[in-house]
């Protein structure tokens, strides 16, 4: 489910509006998509483990920017630009970049970067991440202001590493890839693609080159090791390559010109059909989109992502009842996927039949075991609890939502209201009090990384 989130004037129950920008001027944003996130996580986790990083401490975010770049910010948070995923020919190139960025994390390079630059980045990064949370929670106006103030992060305003740090990250990346028995040729391909950028003026250089300087010595140093690696011939399997091509197709369908995709049509490949299904959906040609999705489902009945997109399309077109079955099938196929749980719970809340609120609450609580940072989960929990007249938990869920997005005033407001519904020994009362205590410490709040 590839989504942007934006407040709308009616505060609709379901805020998933596929790739709707916060404003026409916004050029960069965070997206959530279970299919792409799963692909990135499955590719990155072995690398993180090879680097002895705690998997629970490293987060990957998909950054909607056409620039071919990836970067680390706010500790151990890796941002992958959509432009990078769309541009790279094969998944080994993406793996190489992930390994390289992991090298920066493990080497502590972000903390060692120029202090003046670091100070300049901090408010932009915090503003960006607060904007993400505010938008997901439905605070569209606040999100727009925060994100507009943070757009320079998409223009390369992240830590600029030294040549020494870049070389160290390369060498570390090579060791990680050796440990997981993967070829490093993809990483070399990335360096080759940017090699000639060094000769250009900074204004003409691509963002990745400005923040990750490439040098001939750096390439030669890595080339020698890659050529001697016993894993140089290890190629990715057909399944991984297919999955990569499909997420590229999905991004193309959502981010490229929909009319151009429709005009071009399908060349018969699954990738072109996937992109076309999305393009039809964006142009409100729902029957055409569903027809292609049904074709893909027939061919790949065990793929959860086609069912998920079908459920979303049906939901967005007002066919709430029809959307539930494909959502349920998607979740049956991918049982522990939190975004699928939230999607199905949202559909239950919209339908509002007997037992739907209880089912939604069960799903949303389960999703929090796997994803504690999605404020949309708390938003839907507030709706579910309101539907069964559990006002105390509805208020506390709203407080959690605003606490997560950094809205101190509203978090305190709802936490105080929830106290009227809990007795002194209730654990929920203690949680509300914790929110109030943390909200009072504004200085500490501002320093926290909000995502």
Secondary structure, 3 states (H helix, E strand, C coil): CCEEECCCCCCCCCCEECCCCCCCCCCCEEEECHHHHHHHHHHHHHHHHHCCCCCCCCEEEEEECCCCCEEEECCCEEEEEHHHHHHCCCHHHHHHHHHHHHHHHHCCHHHHCCHHHHHHHHHHHHHHHHHHHHHHHCCHHHHHHHHHCCHHHHHCCCCCECHHHHHHHHHHHHHHHHHCCCCCHHHHHHHHHHHHHHHCCCCCCCHHHHHECCCHHHHHHHHHHHHHCCCCCCCCCHHHHHHHHHHHHHHHHHHCCHHHHHHHCCCCCHHHHHHHHHHHHHCCCHHHHHHHHHHHHHHCCCCHHHHHHHHHHHHHCCCHHHHHHHHHHHHHHCCCCHHHHHHHHHHHHHHCCCCHHHHHHHHHHHHCCCCCCCHHHHHHHHHHHHHCCCHHHHHHHHHHHHHHHCCHHHHHHHHHHHHHHCCCCCHHHHHHHHHHHHHHCHHHHHHCCCC
